[in-house]
Amino acid sequence: MTTARWIGVVWLSVIPAIVLPFTLLSRVQAWYGSFLLWCVLGLMVIVLNVLATRQFNAPAQRDNEGAGHE
């Protein structure tokens, strides 16, 4: 998957962290309802970021001319 798609997946996982506490969890009086959700989604975003950036360590491909270096 391309990096742009990974960024989209990360944003799609961030949206529930904003929406759910104010909708489905609005009647939960204890703070740990939203906290658990944010912890789970936070770990999910960390894993998605690791997956999105794992290809950054790959060596850069050089063009046939050696990038203008002689």
DSSP file (Angstrom, degrees, kcal/mol; ACC not computed):
  #  RESIDUE AA STRUCTURE BP1 BP2  ACC     N-H-->O    O-->H-N    N-H-->O    O-->H-N    TCO  KAPPA ALPHA  PHI   PSI    X-CA   Y-CA   Z-CA
    1    1 A M              0   0    0      0, 0.0     2,-0.1     0, 0.0     0, 0.0   0.000 360.0 360.0 360.0 144.6    0.0    0.0    0.0
    2    2 A T     >  -     0   0    0      1,-0.1     4,-1.9     4,-0.0     3,-0.2  -0.325 360.0-111.8 -77.2 162.3    1.3    3.5   -0.7
    3    3 A T  H  > S+     0   0    0      1,-0.2     4,-2.3     2,-0.2     5,-0.2   0.867 116.5  57.8 -62.2 -37.4    2.1    6.0    2.0
    4    4 A A  H  > S+     0   0    0      1,-0.2     4,-1.8     2,-0.2    -1,-0.2   0.882 106.5  48.7 -62.3 -37.9   -0.8    8.2    1.0
    5    5 A R  H  > S+     0   0    0     -3,-0.2     4,-2.3     2,-0.2    -1,-0.2   0.894 108.9  53.0 -68.8 -38.9   -3.3    5.3    1.5
    6    6 A W  H  X S+     0   0    0     -4,-1.9     4,-2.4     1,-0.2    -2,-0.2   0.904 107.3  52.2 -62.1 -39.7   -1.7    4.6    4.9
    7    7 A I  H  X S+     0   0    0     -4,-2.3     4,-2.3     1,-0.2    -1,-0.2   0.908 108.9  50.6 -62.5 -40.7   -2.2    8.2    5.9
    8    8 A G  H  X S+     0   0    0     -4,-1.8     4,-2.2     2,-0.2    -2,-0.2   0.892 109.3  50.5 -62.9 -40.0   -5.9    7.9    4.9
    9    9 A V  H  X S+     0   0    0     -4,-2.3     4,-1.3     2,-0.2    -2,-0.2   0.894 109.3  51.7 -65.2 -39.6   -6.2    4.8    7.0
   10   10 A V  H  X S+     0   0    0     -4,-2.4     4,-1.2     1,-0.2     3,-0.4   0.931 110.7  47.8 -62.3 -45.1   -4.7    6.6   10.0
   11   11 A W  H  X S+     0   0    0     -4,-2.3     4,-1.8     1,-0.2     3,-0.3   0.877 107.6  55.7 -64.8 -36.7   -7.1    9.5    9.6
   12   12 A L  H  < S+     0   0    0     -4,-2.2    -1,-0.2     1,-0.2    -2,-0.2   0.782 109.5  47.3 -66.3 -25.3  -10.0    7.1    9.3
   13   13 A S  H  < S+     0   0    0     -4,-1.3     4,-0.5    -3,-0.4    -1,-0.2   0.676 108.9  54.7 -87.2 -17.8   -9.0    5.6   12.7
   14   14 A V  H >X S+     0   0    0     -4,-1.2     4,-0.9    -3,-0.3     3,-0.6   0.830  95.2  67.6 -80.1 -33.7   -8.6    9.1   14.3
   15   15 A I  H >X S+     0   0    0     -4,-1.8     4,-2.5     1,-0.3     3,-1.0   0.896  97.0  51.8 -57.0 -44.7  -12.2   10.1   13.4
   16   16 A P  H 3> S+     0   0    0      0, 0.0     4,-2.1     0, 0.0    -1,-0.3   0.841 102.1  61.8 -62.4 -29.2  -13.8    7.6   15.8
   17   17 A A  H <4 S+     0   0    0     -3,-0.6    -2,-0.2    -4,-0.5    -3,-0.1   0.774 113.2  36.4 -65.4 -24.5  -11.6    8.9   18.6
   18   18 A I  H << S+     0   0    0     -3,-1.0     4,-0.5    -4,-0.9    -1,-0.2   0.849 124.2  38.9 -91.6 -42.0  -13.2   12.3   18.2
   19   19 A V  H >X S+     0   0    0     -4,-2.5     3,-0.9    -5,-0.2     4,-0.8   0.921 106.7  58.9 -80.4 -46.2  -16.8   11.2   17.3
   20   20 A L  G ><>S+     0   0    0     -4,-2.1     5,-2.4     1,-0.3     3,-1.0   0.866  99.7  54.8 -60.4 -42.5  -17.5    8.3   19.6
   21   21 A P  G 345S+     0   0    0      0, 0.0    -1,-0.3     0, 0.0     7,-0.1   0.831 113.5  43.8 -61.8 -27.6  -16.9    9.9   23.0
   22   22 A F  G <45S+     0   0    0     -3,-0.9    -2,-0.2    -4,-0.5    -3,-0.1   0.534 127.8  25.9 -93.5  -6.8  -19.5   12.6   22.1
   23   23 A T  T X<5S+     0   0    0     -3,-1.0     3,-1.0    -4,-0.8     4,-0.3   0.658 131.3  18.8-116.6 -79.5  -22.0   10.2   20.7
   24   24 A L  T 3 5S+     0   0    0      1,-0.2     3,-0.4    -4,-0.2    -4,-0.1   0.832 132.1  41.8 -68.7 -33.1  -22.1    6.6   21.9
   25   25 A L  T > <S+     0   0    0     -5,-2.4     3,-1.0     1,-0.2    -1,-0.2   0.273  82.8 102.3 -97.9  12.0  -20.1    7.2   25.1
   26   26 A S  T <  S+     0   0    0     -3,-1.0    -1,-0.2    -6,-0.3    -2,-0.1   0.774  82.2  49.7 -68.5 -24.4  -21.8   10.4   26.0
   27   27 A R  T 3  S+     0   0    0     -3,-0.4     2,-0.7    -4,-0.3    -1,-0.2   0.525  83.7 103.0 -91.5  -6.0  -23.9    8.7   28.7
   28   28 A V    <   -     0   0    0     -3,-1.0     6,-0.1     1,-0.2     5,-0.1  -0.689  53.8-167.9 -78.5 117.3  -21.0    6.9   30.3
   29   29 A Q        +     0   0    0     -2,-0.7     2,-0.2     4,-0.0    -1,-0.2   0.746  60.8  84.8 -80.7 -23.9  -20.3    8.9   33.5
   30   30 A A  S >  S-     0   0    0      1,-0.1     3,-1.0     2,-0.0     4,-0.4  -0.539  76.3-135.7 -81.7 145.7  -16.9    7.4   34.2
   31   31 A W  T 3> S+     0   0    0      1,-0.2     4,-1.8    -2,-0.2     3,-0.4   0.753  95.4  73.6 -70.6 -24.2  -13.9    8.8   32.6
   32   32 A Y  H 3> S+     0   0    0      1,-0.2     4,-2.1     2,-0.2    -1,-0.2   0.627  81.4  71.3 -72.8 -11.3  -12.4    5.3   31.7
   33   33 A G  H <> S+     0   0    0     -3,-1.0     4,-1.4     2,-0.2    -1,-0.2   0.967 109.3  31.4 -64.1 -52.5  -15.0    4.8   28.9
   34   34 A S  H  > S+     0   0    0     -3,-0.4     4,-2.9    -4,-0.4     5,-0.2   0.858 116.9  59.3 -71.8 -35.5  -13.4    7.3   26.7
   35   35 A F  H  X S+     0   0    0     -4,-1.8     4,-2.4     1,-0.2    -2,-0.2   0.915 105.5  48.0 -61.9 -43.3   -9.9    6.6   28.1
   36   36 A L  H  X S+     0   0    0     -4,-2.1     4,-2.4     2,-0.2     5,-0.2   0.918 112.3  49.9 -62.6 -43.3  -10.0    3.0   27.0
   37   37 A L  H  X S+     0   0    0     -4,-1.4     4,-2.7     1,-0.2     5,-0.2   0.929 111.9  47.6 -60.2 -45.8  -11.2    3.9   23.6
   38   38 A W  H  X S+     0   0    0     -4,-2.9     4,-2.2     1,-0.2    -1,-0.2   0.857 111.2  51.4 -67.3 -34.3   -8.4    6.5   23.2
   39   39 A C  H  X S+     0   0    0     -4,-2.4     4,-2.4    -5,-0.2    -1,-0.2   0.941 112.8  44.7 -65.7 -46.1   -5.8    4.0   24.4
   40   40 A V  H  X S+     0   0    0     -4,-2.4     4,-2.1     1,-0.2    -2,-0.2   0.935 117.1  44.4 -64.3 -46.4   -6.9    1.3   21.9
   41   41 A L  H  X S+     0   0    0     -4,-2.7     4,-2.3    -5,-0.2    -1,-0.2   0.860 111.4  55.0 -68.1 -33.6   -7.2    3.8   19.0
   42   42 A G  H  X S+     0   0    0     -4,-2.2     4,-2.1    -5,-0.2    -2,-0.2   0.923 109.3  46.3 -63.8 -44.1   -3.8    5.3   20.0
   43   43 A L  H  X S+     0   0    0     -4,-2.4     4,-2.3     1,-0.2    -2,-0.2   0.880 111.3  53.1 -64.4 -37.1   -2.1    1.9   19.9
   44   44 A M  H  X S+     0   0    0     -4,-2.1     4,-2.5     1,-0.2    -2,-0.2   0.901 108.4  49.4 -64.3 -40.5   -3.8    1.2   16.6
   45   45 A V  H  X S+     0   0    0     -4,-2.3     4,-2.4     2,-0.2    -2,-0.2   0.887 109.4  52.5 -66.5 -38.4   -2.5    4.5   15.1
   46   46 A I  H  X S+     0   0    0     -4,-2.1     4,-2.1     2,-0.2    -2,-0.2   0.934 111.1  46.5 -61.8 -45.7    1.0    3.7   16.4
   47   47 A V  H  X S+     0   0    0     -4,-2.3     4,-2.4     1,-0.2    -2,-0.2   0.914 112.3  50.5 -63.2 -42.7    0.9    0.3   14.6
   48   48 A L  H  X S+     0   0    0     -4,-2.5     4,-2.3     1,-0.2    -1,-0.2   0.887 109.5  51.1 -63.6 -37.8   -0.5    1.9   11.4
   49   49 A N  H  X S+     0   0    0     -4,-2.4     4,-1.8     2,-0.2    -1,-0.2   0.884 109.2  50.7 -66.9 -37.3    2.3    4.5   11.5
   50   50 A V  H  X S+     0   0    0     -4,-2.1     4,-0.7     2,-0.2    -2,-0.2   0.927 112.6  46.6 -63.8 -44.0    4.9    1.7   11.9
   51   51 A L  H  < S+     0   0    0     -4,-2.4     3,-0.4     1,-0.2     4,-0.3   0.869 112.5  50.7 -65.5 -35.9    3.4   -0.1    8.9
   52   52 A A  H  < S+     0   0    0     -4,-2.3     3,-0.3     1,-0.2    -1,-0.2   0.826 116.9  38.9 -72.1 -30.6    3.3    3.1    6.8
   53   53 A T  H >< S+     0   0    0     -4,-1.8     3,-1.4     1,-0.2     4,-0.3   0.362  84.6  97.4-103.5   5.9    6.9    4.0    7.5
   54   54 A R  G >< S+     0   0    0     -4,-0.7     3,-0.7    -3,-0.4    -1,-0.2   0.779  82.5  55.4 -66.7 -24.5    8.5    0.6    7.3
   55   55 A Q  G >  S+     0   0    0     -3,-0.3     3,-1.3    -4,-0.3    -1,-0.3   0.531  84.1  85.4 -84.6  -5.1    9.5    1.1    3.7
   56   56 A F  G <  S+     0   0    0     -3,-1.4    -1,-0.2     1,-0.3    -2,-0.2   0.731  82.6  60.6 -68.4 -20.5   11.4    4.4    4.5
   57   57 A N  G <  S+     0   0    0     -3,-0.7    -1,-0.3    -4,-0.3    -2,-0.1   0.580  78.2 111.1 -81.9  -9.8   14.5    2.3    5.4
   58   58 A A  S <  S-     0   0    0     -3,-1.3     3,-0.1     1,-0.1    -3,-0.0  -0.400  81.8-101.3 -65.0 138.6   14.8    0.9    1.9
   59   59 A P        -     0   0    0      0, 0.0    -1,-0.1     0, 0.0     2,-0.1  -0.313  41.5-103.2 -62.1 143.5   17.8    2.3    0.0
   60   60 A A        -     0   0    0      1,-0.1     2,-0.4    -3,-0.1    -4,-0.0  -0.407  34.0-118.2 -67.9 140.7   17.0    5.0   -2.5
   61   61 A Q        -     0   0    0     -2,-0.1     2,-0.3    -3,-0.1    -1,-0.1  -0.658  26.1-141.8 -81.4 133.4   17.0    3.9   -6.1
   62   62 A R        -     0   0    0     -2,-0.4     2,-0.0     1,-0.1    -1,-0.0  -0.729  13.2-124.6 -95.0 143.8   19.5    5.7   -8.2
   63   63 A D    >   -     0   0    0     -2,-0.3     3,-1.4     1,-0.1    -1,-0.1  -0.275  34.1 -96.8 -78.1 174.4   18.8    6.7  -11.7
   64   64 A N  T 3  S+     0   0    0      1,-0.3    -1,-0.1     2,-0.1    -2,-0.0   0.738 121.4  53.7 -66.4 -23.8   21.0    5.6  -14.6
   65   65 A E  T 3  S-     0   0    0      3,-0.0     3,-0.5     0, 0.0    -1,-0.3   0.458 112.4-113.2 -92.5  -1.0   23.0    8.8  -14.6
   66   66 A G    X   -     0   0    0     -3,-1.4     3,-1.6     1,-0.2    -2,-0.1   0.778  60.8 -72.6  76.1  26.2   24.0    8.6  -11.0
   67   67 A A  T 3  S-     0   0    0      1,-0.3    -1,-0.2     3,-0.0     3,-0.1   0.789  91.2 -57.9  59.3  32.1   22.0   11.7  -10.1
   68   68 A G  T 3  S+     0   0    0     -3,-0.5     2,-0.3     1,-0.3    -1,-0.3   0.473 102.3 132.3  83.3   1.6   24.4   14.1  -11.8
   69   69 A H    <         0   0    0     -3,-1.6    -1,-0.3     1,-0.1     0, 0.0  -0.667 360.0 360.0 -87.8 141.3   27.5   13.0   -9.7
   70   70 A E              0   0    0     -2,-0.3    -1,-0.1    -3,-0.1    -3,-0.0   0.430 360.0 360.0-109.6 360.0   30.6   12.2  -11.6
